[in-house]
Amino acid sequence: MKISEIVRILNAKVACGQAHVDMDIERGFASDLMSDVLTLDTDKMVLITGLANMQTIRTVEMADVQCVLFVRNKQISADMLELAKEHDMILLQCKYSMFNAVGMLYEAGLKPVY
Amino acid sequence: MEFVYEVEGGDFTKAGNASSAVKKTLKQLNVSPKIVKRIVVALYEAEVNIVAHAYKGTISVNINQDQIHIVLDDVGPGIPDIDLAMQEGYSTASSKVREMGFGAGMGLPNIKKNVDDLKVSSEVDKGTKVEMKTYL
């Protein structure tokens, strides 16, 4: 699934990384616990989270995750945005709850990590 | 080559700065991305541990042809029972740490999983020393 498809399905806002929305994503992982994200070894993955702080961006940097979708209308701070841009990340924002966003993406064919 | 980074306890805005710098260096040295990821995931967990639990600490990184050796030395409350701390799910983290997306008792087990050799030593009310070695 292309990132642009995720944007369309969830009516999401692209906070940064607009140039990469054609990138293919195969799997989704939904977590607010960053230590669980750090246990993964999965490429082409979107992290779906309601945790919006600097540690989310740092975790994504260390774990080589390309795309993050913030749910529940969580706001991305200027510091988060700056760090994400520095590392060429794609940050998306949507208003749906985690459950709703995950359900819609699963239905559209996004696979789980496990 | 050797690098030393200072880490401040409680300052979550900077947690990850040292790990990020090490990642940059390893990439420049053309270390395989899989090994880089293992090293920085372990280092980042350990750096977050200093921020979450200690008052301050230093991270010394030594890189040579065959291996990367990282020592995290902190001044802090120490760990009374290291075996217990190594168990998945055991945590003494504050609610502030949990709000940051950590503190679920996954840090040390995660570190162990990602390095070739791990040594943890600690003295209560003095501090903790974490040594990790990864072969390149």
Interface residues (C-beta under 8 A of the other chain):
Chain A: D32 L33 M34 S35 D36 L38 T39 D41 L51 N53 M54 Q55 T56 R58 T59 E61 M62 A63 D64 D79
Chain B: F12 T13 A15 G16 S19 S20 K23 P33 K37 V40 V41 Y44 E45 V48 E99 M100 G101 F102 A104 M106 G107 N110 K113
